[in-house]
Amino acid sequence: MHLVIDGYGGDIAKMWDEDLVRKFLYQYPDSLDMTRITEPKVLKYEAPKNEDSGVSGFVIIAESHISIHTFPRKDYINIDIFSCRSFNHELALEDVKESFGLTEVKTWLLDRGLEWLDERQGLAEAQDQRAALEARGPGNHRA
């Protein structure tokens, strides 16, 4: 499951707050019953074009990742919550809206992963490649 959020009308001060972004990335995986496997990485970026400046951060979770990119001068935030396990995407959306004071959002919910592939999408090809690698035996795999 991959929840993509474009948020607008948020609290500009919160979008500039590196500590808030870091705290969200540190604590939020627990809220979704996910396992954080890295410390959050958060950076403030002053772009050559002033309106492109903001705060970006991500955390890797055992199930995939969560990332945040803020653009306070554009009144815009982009958040991805991607997990190989299902999670309450409606609750996640409400939590994000509350955390950053968003008044308007556009969202996409994508089903992703190998279980969603069919032959047309490449499952047969992936299975053929796996069988070919296994037939070569250990140590005969190309990088």
N, CA, C and O atoms as CSV, one atom per row, in Angstrom:
chain,resi,resn,atom,element,x,y,z
A,1,MET,N,N,0.850,-1.166,0.000
A,1,MET,CA,C,0.000,0.000,0.000
A,1,MET,C,C,0.897,1.230,0.000
A,1,MET,O,O,1.852,1.314,0.772
A,2,HIS,N,N,0.585,2.176,-0.864
A,2,HIS,CA,C,1.381,3.398,-0.981
A,2,HIS,C,C,0.412,4.580,-0.968
A,2,HIS,O,O,-0.354,4.781,-1.911
A,3,LEU,N,N,0.458,5.350,0.104
A,3,LEU,CA,C,-0.371,6.542,0.245
A,3,LEU,C,C,0.474,7.754,-0.130
A,3,LEU,O,O,1.506,8.020,0.486
A,4,VAL,N,N,0.027,8.478,-1.140
A,4,VAL,CA,C,0.701,9.692,-1.598
A,4,VAL,C,C,-0.210,10.870,-1.256
A,4,VAL,O,O,-1.394,10.874,-1.591
A,5,ILE,N,N,0.366,11.868,-0.584
A,5,ILE,CA,C,-0.415,13.012,-0.133
A,5,ILE,C,C,0.227,14.294,-0.651
A,5,ILE,O,O,1.410,14.540,-0.418
A,6,ASP,N,N,-0.543,15.098,-1.342
A,6,ASP,CA,C,-0.173,16.468,-1.662
A,6,ASP,C,C,-1.030,17.349,-0.771
A,6,ASP,O,O,-2.257,17.330,-0.869
A,7,GLY,N,N,-0.386,18.122,0.098
A,7,GLY,CA,C,-1.115,18.940,1.045
A,7,GLY,C,C,-0.925,20.424,0.807
A,7,GLY,O,O,0.144,20.879,0.400
A,8,TYR,N,N,-1.990,21.171,1.071
A,8,TYR,CA,C,-2.003,22.616,0.841
A,8,TYR,C,C,-2.649,23.304,2.043
A,8,TYR,O,O,-3.356,22.676,2.831
A,9,GLY,N,N,-2.390,24.612,2.166
A,9,GLY,CA,C,-3.042,25.398,3.209
A,9,GLY,C,C,-2.581,25.040,4.594
A,9,GLY,O,O,-3.327,25.215,5.558
A,10,GLY,N,N,-1.349,24.536,4.721
A,10,GLY,CA,C,-0.846,24.115,6.017
A,10,GLY,C,C,-0.239,25.240,6.831
A,10,GLY,O,O,-0.192,26.393,6.404
A,11,ASP,N,N,0.216,24.877,7.994
A,11,ASP,CA,C,0.881,25.793,8.910
A,11,ASP,C,C,2.323,25.967,8.419
A,11,ASP,O,O,3.122,25.033,8.490
A,12,ILE,N,N,2.647,27.151,7.928
A,12,ILE,CA,C,3.954,27.425,7.337
A,12,ILE,C,C,5.075,27.178,8.353
A,12,ILE,O,O,6.115,26.617,8.008
A,13,ALA,N,N,4.862,27.593,9.594
A,13,ALA,CA,C,5.887,27.391,10.625
A,13,ALA,C,C,6.168,25.900,10.826
A,13,ALA,O,O,7.319,25.509,11.022
A,14,LYS,N,N,5.134,25.074,10.780
A,14,LYS,CA,C,5.324,23.627,10.930
A,14,LYS,C,C,6.090,23.055,9.744
A,14,LYS,O,O,6.887,22.131,9.905
A,15,MET,N,N,5.851,23.602,8.554
A,15,MET,CA,C,6.562,23.102,7.380
A,15,MET,C,C,8.053,23.436,7.428
A,15,MET,O,O,8.860,22.733,6.819
A,16,TRP,N,N,8.429,24.497,8.145
A,16,TRP,CA,C,9.843,24.857,8.296
A,16,TRP,C,C,10.500,24.146,9.473
A,16,TRP,O,O,11.720,24.206,9.623
A,17,ASP,N,N,9.725,23.484,10.295
A,17,ASP,CA,C,10.213,22.938,11.563
A,17,ASP,C,C,10.878,21.576,11.370
A,17,ASP,O,O,10.201,20.553,11.269
A,18,GLU,N,N,12.214,21.576,11.318
A,18,GLU,CA,C,12.963,20.329,11.144
A,18,GLU,C,C,12.696,19.351,12.287
A,18,GLU,O,O,12.598,18.144,12.064
A,19,ASP,N,N,12.580,19.866,13.501
A,19,ASP,CA,C,12.333,18.993,14.650
A,19,ASP,C,C,10.967,18.325,14.554
A,19,ASP,O,O,10.832,17.152,14.901
A,20,LEU,N,N,9.959,19.044,14.093
A,20,LEU,CA,C,8.631,18.464,13.920
A,20,LEU,C,C,8.671,17.344,12.866
A,20,LEU,O,O,8.108,16.269,13.073
A,21,VAL,N,N,9.332,17.605,11.751
A,21,VAL,CA,C,9.439,16.589,10.700
A,21,VAL,C,C,10.181,15.368,11.244
A,21,VAL,O,O,9.759,14.234,11.019
A,22,ARG,N,N,11.278,15.593,11.955
A,22,ARG,CA,C,12.057,14.482,12.525
A,22,ARG,C,C,11.217,13.688,13.529
A,22,ARG,O,O,11.210,12.457,13.505
A,23,LYS,N,N,10.512,14.397,14.407
A,23,LYS,CA,C,9.681,13.728,15.416
A,23,LYS,C,C,8.572,12.907,14.742
A,23,LYS,O,O,8.294,11.779,15.150
A,24,PHE,N,N,7.944,13.479,13.712
A,24,PHE,CA,C,6.900,12.750,12.984
A,24,PHE,C,C,7.483,11.466,12.397
A,24,PHE,O,O,6.905,10.390,12.549
A,25,LEU,N,N,8.624,11.582,11.728
A,25,LEU,CA,C,9.235,10.406,11.089
A,25,LEU,C,C,9.718,9.388,12.118
A,25,LEU,O,O,9.716,8.187,11.848
A,26,TYR,N,N,10.126,9.851,13.280
A,26,TYR,CA,C,10.594,8.943,14.328
A,26,TYR,C,C,9.430,8.185,14.964
A,26,TYR,O,O,9.514,6.976,15.184
A,27,GLN,N,N,8.350,8.896,15.257
A,27,GLN,CA,C,7.253,8.306,16.021
A,27,GLN,C,C,6.174,7.659,15.157
A,27,GLN,O,O,5.540,6.695,15.586
A,28,TYR,N,N,5.957,8.169,13.959
A,28,TYR,CA,C,4.782,7.747,13.208
A,28,TYR,C,C,4.782,6.281,12.791
A,28,TYR,O,O,3.710,5.676,12.777
A,29,PRO,N,N,5.911,5.674,12.451
A,29,PRO,CA,C,5.843,4.244,12.120
A,29,PRO,C,C,5.180,3.403,13.210
A,29,PRO,O,O,4.433,2.475,12.900
A,30,ASP,N,N,5.443,3.715,14.485
A,30,ASP,CA,C,4.800,2.985,15.583
A,30,ASP,C,C,3.280,3.116,15.526
A,30,ASP,O,O,2.560,2.164,15.825
A,31,SER,N,N,2.793,4.301,15.141
A,31,SER,CA,C,1.350,4.532,15.072
A,31,SER,C,C,0.684,3.629,14.037
A,31,SER,O,O,-0.492,3.287,14.164
A,32,LEU,N,N,1.444,3.248,13.016
A,32,LEU,CA,C,0.905,2.387,11.952
A,32,LEU,C,C,1.308,0.931,12.144
A,32,LEU,O,O,1.114,0.107,11.250
A,33,ASP,N,N,1.871,0.609,13.317
A,33,ASP,CA,C,2.343,-0.739,13.629
A,33,ASP,C,C,3.404,-1.191,12.624
A,33,ASP,O,O,3.398,-2.327,12.151
A,34,MET,N,N,4.320,-0.256,12.312
A,34,MET,CA,C,5.437,-0.540,11.416
A,34,MET,C,C,6.728,-0.452,12.216
A,34,MET,O,O,6.748,0.079,13.326
A,35,THR,N,N,7.792,-0.970,11.648
A,35,THR,CA,C,9.063,-1.081,12.346
A,35,THR,C,C,10.098,-0.132,11.744
A,35,THR,O,O,10.545,-0.337,10.615
A,36,ARG,N,N,10.477,0.896,12.485
A,36,ARG,CA,C,11.508,1.825,12.034
A,36,ARG,C,C,12.858,1.135,12.148
A,36,ARG,O,O,13.211,0.623,13.210
A,37,ILE,N,N,13.623,1.121,11.040
A,37,ILE,CA,C,14.931,0.457,11.078
A,37,ILE,C,C,16.092,1.433,10.891
A,37,ILE,O,O,17.252,1.025,10.953
A,38,THR,N,N,15.799,2.710,10.663
A,38,THR,CA,C,16.841,3.733,10.646
A,38,THR,C,C,16.357,4.933,11.441
A,38,THR,O,O,15.164,5.092,11.703
A,39,GLU,N,N,17.293,5.755,11.811
A,39,GLU,CA,C,16.936,7.045,12.374
A,39,GLU,C,C,16.457,7.921,11.209
A,39,GLU,O,O,16.945,7.776,10.089
A,40,PRO,N,N,15.520,8.814,11.460
A,40,PRO,CA,C,15.092,9.714,10.387
A,40,PRO,C,C,16.255,10.605,9.934
A,40,PRO,O,O,17.081,11.031,10.741
A,41,LYS,N,N,16.296,10.867,8.658
A,41,LYS,CA,C,17.250,11.810,8.077
A,41,LYS,C,C,16.445,13.021,7.633
A,41,LYS,O,O,15.543,12.894,6.805
A,42,VAL,N,N,16.761,14.193,8.173
A,42,VAL,CA,C,16.000,15.414,7.891
A,42,VAL,C,C,16.981,16.518,7.542
A,42,VAL,O,O,17.978,16.724,8.234
A,43,LEU,N,N,16.685,17.229,6.453
A,43,LEU,CA,C,17.541,18.316,5.986
A,43,LEU,C,C,16.707,19.535,5.630
A,43,LEU,O,O,15.627,19.422,5.049
A,44,LYS,N,N,17.226,20.697,5.987
A,44,LYS,CA,C,16.637,21.947,5.525
A,44,LYS,C,C,17.395,22.347,4.270
A,44,LYS,O,O,18.625,22.304,4.241
A,45,TYR,N,N,16.670,22.731,3.242
A,45,TYR,CA,C,17.291,23.043,1.956
A,45,TYR,C,C,16.943,24.462,1.545
A,45,TYR,O,O,15.770,24.820,1.439
A,46,GLU,N,N,17.977,25.271,1.315
A,46,GLU,CA,C,17.804,26.615,0.766
A,46,GLU,C,C,18.152,26.522,-0.712
A,46,GLU,O,O,19.323,26.436,-1.081
A,47,ALA,N,N,17.136,26.540,-1.543
A,47,ALA,CA,C,17.295,26.330,-2.981
A,47,ALA,C,C,17.712,27.615,-3.692
A,47,ALA,O,O,17.472,28.713,-3.190
A,48,PRO,N,N,18.339,27.473,-4.867
A,48,PRO,CA,C,18.651,28.662,-5.669
A,48,PRO,C,C,17.404,29.498,-5.974
A,48,PRO,O,O,17.450,30.728,-5.958
A,49,LYS,N,N,16.287,28.807,-6.254
A,49,LYS,CA,C,15.003,29.504,-6.392
A,49,LYS,C,C,14.341,29.468,-5.024
A,49,LYS,O,O,13.969,28.401,-4.537
A,50,ASN,N,N,14.195,30.623,-4.411
A,50,ASN,CA,C,13.711,30.746,-3.042
A,50,ASN,C,C,12.458,29.910,-2.761
A,50,ASN,O,O,12.352,29.300,-1.697
A,51,GLU,N,N,11.520,29.875,-3.694
A,51,GLU,CA,C,10.259,29.162,-3.460
A,51,GLU,C,C,10.423,27.644,-3.430
A,51,GLU,O,O,9.510,26.937,-3.004
A,52,ASP,N,N,11.569,27.134,-3.875
A,52,ASP,CA,C,11.818,25.694,-3.848
A,52,ASP,C,C,12.451,25.225,-2.544
A,52,ASP,O,O,12.692,24.030,-2.371
A,53,SER,N,N,12.723,26.143,-1.632
A,53,SER,CA,C,13.341,25.802,-0.349
A,53,SER,C,C,12.334,25.106,0.555
A,53,SER,O,O,11.123,25.263,0.401
A,54,GLY,N,N,12.860,24.333,1.502
A,54,GLY,CA,C,11.984,23.661,2.452
A,54,GLY,C,C,12.739,22.637,3.273
A,54,GLY,O,O,13.964,22.686,3.382
A,55,VAL,N,N,12.003,21.723,3.838
A,55,VAL,CA,C,12.553,20.664,4.678
A,55,VAL,C,C,12.160,19.332,4.059
A,55,VAL,O,O,11.010,19.120,3.676
A,56,SER,N,N,13.139,18.441,3.968
A,56,SER,CA,C,12.876,17.092,3.460
A,56,SER,C,C,13.386,16.080,4.463
A,56,SER,O,O,14.391,16.304,5.138
A,57,GLY,N,N,12.688,14.971,4.551
A,57,GLY,CA,C,13.116,13.919,5.452
A,57,GLY,C,C,12.534,12.585,5.057
A,57,GLY,O,O,11.525,12.502,4.356
A,58,PHE,N,N,13.202,11.529,5.528
A,58,PHE,CA,C,12.699,10.184,5.285
A,58,PHE,C,C,13.142,9.274,6.416
A,58,PHE,O,O,14.095,9.559,7.142
A,59,VAL,N,N,12.432,8.190,6.539
A,59,VAL,CA,C,12.815,7.132,7.456
A,59,VAL,C,C,12.552,5.810,6.738
A,59,VAL,O,O,11.530,5.633,6.075
A,60,ILE,N,N,13.486,4.906,6.888
A,60,ILE,CA,C,13.298,3.571,6.312
A,60,ILE,C,C,12.663,2.701,7.377
A,60,ILE,O,O,13.118,2.657,8.520
A,61,ILE,N,N,11.622,2.021,6.991
A,61,ILE,CA,C,10.941,1.091,7.881
A,61,ILE,C,C,11.105,-0.312,7.299
A,61,ILE,O,O,11.345,-0.463,6.101
A,62,ALA,N,N,10.979,-1.313,8.123
A,62,ALA,CA,C,11.134,-2.686,7.642
A,62,ALA,C,C,10.163,-2.964,6.499
A,62,ALA,O,O,10.438,-3.776,5.615
A,63,GLU,N,N,9.042,-2.286,6.532
A,63,GLU,CA,C,8.006,-2.504,5.524
A,63,GLU,C,C,8.210,-1.636,4.279
A,63,GLU,O,O,7.586,-1.918,3.256
A,64,SER,N,N,9.048,-0.597,4.312
A,64,SER,CA,C,9.423,0.237,3.166
A,64,SER,C,C,9.935,1.591,3.626
A,64,SER,O,O,11.057,1.670,4.126
A,65,HIS,N,N,9.137,2.693,3.473
A,65,HIS,CA,C,9.637,4.004,3.862
A,65,HIS,C,C,8.501,5.011,4.049
A,65,HIS,O,O,7.368,4.798,3.616
A,66,ILE,N,N,8.850,6.111,4.710
A,66,ILE,CA,C,7.986,7.284,4.812
A,66,ILE,C,C,8.861,8.480,4.465
A,66,ILE,O,O,9.966,8.618,4.990
A,67,SER,N,N,8.369,9.350,3.578
A,67,SER,CA,C,9.138,10.539,3.215
A,67,SER,C,C,8.249,11.775,3.243
A,67,SER,O,O,7.039,11.711,3.030
A,68,ILE,N,N,8.899,12.899,3.514
A,68,ILE,CA,C,8.219,14.193,3.593
A,68,ILE,C,C,9.073,15.222,2.862
A,68,ILE,O,O,10.289,15.280,3.049
A,69,HIS,N,N,8.436,16.018,2.042
A,69,HIS,CA,C,9.097,17.149,1.389
A,69,HIS,C,C,8.180,18.359,1.558
A,69,HIS,O,O,7.037,18.348,1.101
A,70,THR,N,N,8.688,19.399,2.215
A,70,THR,CA,C,7.876,20.598,2.417
A,70,THR,C,C,8.385,21.721,1.515
A,70,THR,O,O,9.579,21.833,1.240
A,71,PHE,N,N,7.464,22.527,1.075
A,71,PHE,CA,C,7.752,23.710,0.274
A,71,PHE,C,C,6.922,24.861,0.859
A,71,PHE,O,O,5.919,25.270,0.274
A,72,PRO,N,N,7.350,25.379,2.022
A,72,PRO,CA,C,6.540,26.372,2.727
A,72,PRO,C,C,6.204,27.612,1.897
A,72,PRO,O,O,5.110,28.161,2.022
A,73,ARG,N,N,7.118,28.047,1.068
A,73,ARG,CA,C,6.865,29.250,0.267
A,73,ARG,C,C,5.901,28.993,-0.887
A,73,ARG,O,O,5.417,29.931,-1.520
A,74,LYS,N,N,5.629,27.732,-1.153
A,74,LYS,CA,C,4.620,27.362,-2.148
A,74,LYS,C,C,3.337,26.880,-1.463
A,74,LYS,O,O,2.361,26.527,-2.125
A,75,ASP,N,N,3.360,26.871,-0.108
A,75,ASP,CA,C,2.221,26.379,0.672
A,75,ASP,C,C,1.864,24.957,0.260
A,75,ASP,O,O,0.701,24.632,0.022
A,76,TYR,N,N,2.904,24.112,0.183
A,76,TYR,CA,C,2.735,22.755,-0.349
A,76,TYR,C,C,3.610,21.783,0.430
A,76,TYR,O,O,4.728,22.112,0.824
A,77,ILE,N,N,3.088,20.587,0.643
A,77,ILE,CA,C,3.841,19.504,1.275
A,77,ILE,C,C,3.505,18.210,0.541
A,77,ILE,O,O,2.369,17.992,0.122
A,78,ASN,N,N,4.515,17.362,0.397
A,78,ASN,CA,C,4.328,16.064,-0.246
A,78,ASN,C,C,4.781,14.995,0.732
A,78,ASN,O,O,5.891,15.055,1.261
A,79,ILE,N,N,3.922,14.020,0.969
A,79,ILE,CA,C,4.237,12.942,1.907
A,79,ILE,C,C,3.901,11.607,1.255
A,79,ILE,O,O,2.828,11.433,0.677
A,80,ASP,N,N,4.841,10.667,1.360
A,80,ASP,CA,C,4.629,9.291,0.905
A,80,ASP,C,C,4.712,8.367,2.106
A,80,ASP,O,O,5.653,8.438,2.897
A,81,ILE,N,N,3.726,7.508,2.234
A,81,ILE,CA,C,3.776,6.433,3.225
A,81,ILE,C,C,3.629,5.149,2.431
A,81,ILE,O,O,2.568,4.858,1.879
A,82,PHE,N,N,4.705,4.390,2.385
A,82,PHE,CA,C,4.752,3.195,1.538
A,82,PHE,C,C,5.073,1.996,2.411
A,82,PHE,O,O,6.088,1.982,3.108
A,83,SER,N,N,4.210,0.991,2.373
A,83,SER,CA,C,4.401,-0.200,3.186
A,83,SER,C,C,3.969,-1.431,2.409
A,83,SER,O,O,2.997,-1.394,1.654
A,84,CYS,N,N,4.699,-2.519,2.599
A,84,CYS,CA,C,4.297,-3.774,1.974
A,84,CYS,C,C,3.141,-4.422,2.745
A,84,CYS,O,O,2.601,-5.443,2.317
A,85,ARG,N,N,2.772,-3.836,3.864
A,85,ARG,CA,C,1.623,-4.312,4.642
A,85,ARG,C,C,0.507,-3.289,4.595
A,85,ARG,O,O,0.762,-2.095,4.438
A,86,SER,N,N,-0.697,-3.735,4.727
A,86,SER,CA,C,-1.838,-2.819,4.784
A,86,SER,C,C,-1.776,-1.983,6.053
A,86,SER,O,O,-1.275,-2.430,7.084
A,87,PHE,N,N,-2.290,-0.771,5.963
A,87,PHE,CA,C,-2.392,0.103,7.124
A,87,PHE,C,C,-3.634,0.964,6.953
A,87,PHE,O,O,-4.193,1.050,5.860
A,88,ASN,N,N,-4.056,1.589,8.020
A,88,ASN,CA,C,-5.251,2.422,8.007
A,88,ASN,C,C,-4.912,3.747,7.322
A,88,ASN,O,O,-4.474,4.695,7.973
A,89,HIS,N,N,-5.116,3.804,6.012
A,89,HIS,CA,C,-4.737,4.984,5.243
A,89,HIS,C,C,-5.610,6.194,5.578
A,89,HIS,O,O,-5.145,7.329,5.470
A,90,GLU,N,N,-6.843,5.981,5.974
A,90,GLU,CA,C,-7.701,7.104,6.350
A,90,GLU,C,C,-7.200,7.760,7.637
A,90,GLU,O,O,-7.172,8.986,7.744
A,91,LEU,N,N,-6.807,6.942,8.610
A,91,LEU,CA,C,-6.227,7.467,9.849
A,91,LEU,C,C,-4.907,8.177,9.547
A,91,LEU,O,O,-4.644,9.249,10.090
A,92,ALA,N,N,-4.081,7.590,8.687
A,92,ALA,CA,C,-2.801,8.210,8.333
A,92,ALA,C,C,-3.023,9.584,7.714
A,92,ALA,O,O,-2.314,10.535,8.045
A,93,LEU,N,N,-3.989,9.695,6.830
A,93,LEU,CA,C,-4.285,10.972,6.197
A,93,LEU,C,C,-4.719,12.007,7.239
A,93,LEU,O,O,-4.254,13.147,7.210
A,94,GLU,N,N,-5.598,11.621,8.146
A,94,GLU,CA,C,-6.051,12.542,9.191
A,94,GLU,C,C,-4.889,12.965,10.091
A,94,GLU,O,O,-4.799,14.130,10.480
A,95,ASP,N,N,-4.004,12.028,10.420
A,95,ASP,CA,C,-2.851,12.351,11.261
A,95,ASP,C,C,-1.923,13.350,10.571
A,95,ASP,O,O,-1.433,14.285,11.204
A,96,VAL,N,N,-1.683,13.152,9.281
A,96,VAL,CA,C,-0.834,14.071,8.523
A,96,VAL,C,C,-1.470,15.454,8.459
A,96,VAL,O,O,-0.792,16.462,8.658
A,97,LYS,N,N,-2.781,15.502,8.179
A,97,LYS,CA,C,-3.470,16.792,8.109
A,97,LYS,C,C,-3.353,17.540,9.429
A,97,LYS,O,O,-3.096,18.744,9.448
A,98,GLU,N,N,-3.540,16.828,10.525
A,98,GLU,CA,C,-3.449,17.452,11.844
A,98,GLU,C,C,-2.017,17.879,12.159
A,98,GLU,O,O,-1.804,18.977,12.673
A,99,SER,N,N,-1.049,17.044,11.863
A,99,SER,CA,C,0.347,17.335,12.195
A,99,SER,C,C,0.864,18.588,11.509
A,99,SER,O,O,1.657,19.332,12.087
A,100,PHE,N,N,0.418,18.829,10.275
A,100,PHE,CA,C,0.925,19.967,9.518
A,100,PHE,C,C,-0.136,21.039,9.268
A,100,PHE,O,O,0.104,21.988,8.522
A,101,GLY,N,N,-1.304,20.890,9.886
A,101,GLY,CA,C,-2.356,21.899,9.780
A,101,GLY,C,C,-2.901,22.064,8.370
A,101,GLY,O,O,-3.262,23.171,7.972
A,102,LEU,N,N,-2.962,20.983,7.617
A,102,LEU,CA,C,-3.394,21.065,6.219
A,102,LEU,C,C,-4.891,21.284,6.112
A,102,LEU,O,O,-5.671,20.658,6.830
A,103,THR,N,N,-5.292,22.177,5.212
A,103,THR,CA,C,-6.712,22.446,5.000
A,103,THR,C,C,-7.232,21.800,3.723
A,103,THR,O,O,-8.441,21.649,3.548
A,104,GLU,N,N,-6.325,21.419,2.835
A,104,GLU,CA,C,-6.725,20.798,1.571
A,104,GLU,C,C,-5.696,19.733,1.205
A,104,GLU,O,O,-4.494,19.934,1.380
A,105,VAL,N,N,-6.174,18.602,0.699
A,105,VAL,CA,C,-5.265,17.527,0.282
A,105,VAL,C,C,-5.758,16.877,-1.002
A,105,VAL,O,O,-6.956,16.818,-1.278
A,106,LYS,N,N,-4.808,16.399,-1.766
A,106,LYS,CA,C,-5.067,15.475,-2.867
A,106,LYS,C,C,-4.340,14.201,-2.485
A,106,LYS,O,O,-3.199,14.252,-2.023
A,107,THR,N,N,-4.985,13.061,-2.670
A,107,THR,CA,C,-4.348,11.811,-2.270
A,107,THR,C,C,-4.506,10.760,-3.356
A,107,THR,O,O,-5.431,10.790,-4.168
A,108,TRP,N,N,-3.570,9.841,-3.331
A,108,TRP,CA,C,-3.618,8.657,-4.187
A,108,TRP,C,C,-3.282,7.479,-3.306
A,108,TRP,O,O,-2.365,7.550,-2.489
A,109,LEU,N,N,-4.010,6.404,-3.463
A,109,LEU,CA,C,-3.729,5.170,-2.739
A,109,LEU,C,C,-3.435,4.107,-3.788
A,109,LEU,O,O,-4.297,3.735,-4.584
A,110,LEU,N,N,-2.205,3.632,-3.766
A,110,LEU,CA,C,-1.758,2.667,-4.766
A,110,LEU,C,C,-1.551,1.312,-4.120
A,110,LEU,O,O,-0.986,1.217,-3.030
A,111,ASP,N,N,-2.005,0.270,-4.784
A,111,ASP,CA,C,-1.688,-1.091,-4.370
A,111,ASP,C,C,-0.439,-1.490,-5.130
A,111,ASP,O,O,-0.416,-1.488,-6.360
A,112,ARG,N,N,0.607,-1.835,-4.376
A,112,ARG,CA,C,1.880,-2.153,-5.012
A,112,ARG,C,C,2.407,-3.459,-4.461
A,112,ARG,O,O,1.990,-3.913,-3.395
A,113,GLY,N,N,3.332,-4.061,-5.199
A,113,GLY,CA,C,3.986,-5.280,-4.741
A,113,GLY,C,C,3.800,-6.412,-5.722
A,113,GLY,O,O,2.969,-6.344,-6.627
A,114,LEU,N,N,4.582,-7.449,-5.530
A,114,LEU,CA,C,4.561,-8.581,-6.453
A,114,LEU,C,C,3.208,-9.275,-6.519
A,114,LEU,O,O,2.835,-9.820,-7.558
A,115,GLU,N,N,2.477,-9.256,-5.417
A,115,GLU,CA,C,1.185,-9.950,-5.434
A,115,GLU,C,C,0.191,-9.290,-6.384
A,115,GLU,O,O,-0.838,-9.884,-6.707
A,116,TRP,N,N,0.485,-8.065,-6.838
A,116,TRP,CA,C,-0.422,-7.369,-7.741
A,116,TRP,C,C,-0.058,-7.564,-9.208
A,116,TRP,O,O,-0.790,-7.128,-10.096
A,117,LEU,N,N,1.070,-8.217,-9.462
A,117,LEU,CA,C,1.473,-8.423,-10.846
A,117,LEU,C,C,0.723,-9.597,-11.467
A,117,LEU,O,O,0.419,-10.581,-10.793
A,118,ASP,N,N,0.434,-9.481,-12.737
A,118,ASP,CA,C,-0.059,-10.620,-13.483
A,118,ASP,C,C,0.877,-10.799,-14.672
A,118,ASP,O,O,1.852,-10.059,-14.799
A,119,GLU,N,N,0.603,-11.763,-15.542
A,119,GLU,CA,C,1.512,-12.023,-16.658
A,119,GLU,C,C,1.720,-10.789,-17.511
A,119,GLU,O,O,2.835,-10.537,-17.968
A,120,ARG,N,N,0.684,-10.027,-17.733
A,120,ARG,CA,C,0.791,-8.824,-18.548
A,120,ARG,C,C,1.740,-7.814,-17.905
A,120,ARG,O,O,2.397,-7.055,-18.617
A,121,GLN,N,N,1.824,-7.790,-16.587
A,121,GLN,CA,C,2.647,-6.818,-15.876
A,121,GLN,C,C,4.040,-7.337,-15.563
A,121,GLN,O,O,4.833,-6.631,-14.939
A,122,GLY,N,N,4.352,-8.555,-15.982
A,122,GLY,CA,C,5.714,-9.019,-15.849
A,122,GLY,C,C,5.952,-10.141,-14.866
A,122,GLY,O,O,7.106,-10.513,-14.656
A,123,LEU,N,N,4.921,-10.706,-14.248
A,123,LEU,CA,C,5.137,-11.776,-13.293
A,123,LEU,C,C,5.780,-12.983,-13.963
A,123,LEU,O,O,6.699,-13.580,-13.402
A,124,ALA,N,N,5.315,-13.351,-15.144
A,124,ALA,CA,C,5.886,-14.502,-15.839
A,124,ALA,C,C,7.369,-14.263,-16.131
A,124,ALA,O,O,8.191,-15.164,-15.969
A,125,GLU,N,N,7.704,-13.052,-16.558
A,125,GLU,CA,C,9.108,-12.723,-16.847
A,125,GLU,C,C,9.950,-12.810,-15.571
A,125,GLU,O,O,11.054,-13.356,-15.593
A,126,ALA,N,N,9.440,-12.282,-14.472
A,126,ALA,CA,C,10.176,-12.340,-13.208
A,126,ALA,C,C,10.389,-13.783,-12.774
A,126,ALA,O,O,11.467,-14.126,-12.288
A,127,GLN,N,N,9.379,-14.636,-12.939
A,127,GLN,CA,C,9.509,-16.039,-12.576
A,127,GLN,C,C,10.534,-16.739,-13.469
A,127,GLN,O,O,11.309,-17.566,-12.990
A,128,ASP,N,N,10.541,-16.411,-14.771
A,128,ASP,CA,C,11.520,-16.990,-15.694
A,128,ASP,C,C,12.936,-16.581,-15.294
A,128,ASP,O,O,13.847,-17.409,-15.307
A,129,GLN,N,N,13.125,-15.316,-14.942
A,129,GLN,CA,C,14.446,-14.838,-14.535
A,129,GLN,C,C,14.901,-15.532,-13.261
A,129,GLN,O,O,16.065,-15.915,-13.147
A,130,ARG,N,N,14.003,-15.696,-12.308
A,130,ARG,CA,C,14.339,-16.379,-11.057
A,130,ARG,C,C,14.729,-17.824,-11.331
A,130,ARG,O,O,15.708,-18.315,-10.769
A,131,ALA,N,N,13.980,-18.510,-12.183
A,131,ALA,CA,C,14.296,-19.905,-12.519
A,131,ALA,C,C,15.657,-20.004,-13.206
A,131,ALA,O,O,16.415,-20.935,-12.936
A,132,ALA,N,N,15.974,-19.061,-14.087
A,132,ALA,CA,C,17.262,-19.075,-14.780
A,132,ALA,C,C,18.407,-18.879,-13.788
A,132,ALA,O,O,19.437,-19.544,-13.896
A,133,LEU,N,N,18.236,-17.977,-12.827
A,133,LEU,CA,C,19.268,-17.766,-11.813
A,133,LEU,C,C,19.464,-19.017,-10.961
A,133,LEU,O,O,20.594,-19.400,-10.660
A,134,GLU,N,N,18.365,-19.645,-10.579
A,134,GLU,CA,C,18.465,-20.850,-9.762
A,134,GLU,C,C,19.135,-21.981,-10.537
A,134,GLU,O,O,19.858,-22.789,-9.954
A,135,ALA,N,N,18.900,-22.045,-11.852
A,135,ALA,CA,C,19.502,-23.097,-12.678
A,135,ALA,C,C,21.012,-22.910,-12.792
A,135,ALA,O,O,21.742,-23.888,-12.953
A,136,ARG,N,N,21.485,-21.684,-12.713
A,136,ARG,CA,C,22.930,-21.421,-12.784
A,136,ARG,C,C,23.654,-21.923,-11.544
A,136,ARG,O,O,24.848,-22.220,-11.580
A,137,GLY,N,N,22.924,-22.009,-10.465
A,137,GLY,CA,C,23.531,-22.475,-9.212
A,137,GLY,C,C,24.209,-21.351,-8.450
A,137,GLY,O,O,24.344,-20.243,-8.969
A,138,PRO,N,N,24.640,-21.625,-7.219
A,138,PRO,CA,C,25.264,-20.600,-6.378
A,138,PRO,C,C,26.572,-20.097,-7.002
A,138,PRO,O,O,27.336,-20.864,-7.588
A,139,GLY,N,N,26.803,-18.795,-6.859
A,139,GLY,CA,C,28.040,-18.205,-7.325
A,139,GLY,C,C,28.077,-17.910,-8.814
A,139,GLY,O,O,29.066,-17.359,-9.297
A,140,ASN,N,N,27.049,-18.251,-9.550
A,140,ASN,CA,C,27.028,-18.019,-10.987
A,140,ASN,C,C,26.078,-16.889,-11.382
A,140,ASN,O,O,25.689,-16.781,-12.545
A,141,HIS,N,N,25.713,-16.067,-10.437
A,141,HIS,CA,C,24.774,-14.984,-10.709
A,141,HIS,C,C,25.540,-13.760,-11.182
A,141,HIS,O,O,26.615,-13.454,-10.667
A,142,ARG,N,N,24.994,-13.076,-12.143
A,142,ARG,CA,C,25.570,-11.820,-12.603
A,142,ARG,C,C,24.955,-10.687,-11.811
A,142,ARG,O,O,23.768,-10.721,-11.485
A,143,ALA,N,N,25.772,-9.667,-11.495
A,143,ALA,CA,C,25.266,-8.490,-10.780
A,143,ALA,C,C,24.541,-7.578,-11.728
A,143,ALA,O,O,24.040,-6.531,-11.318
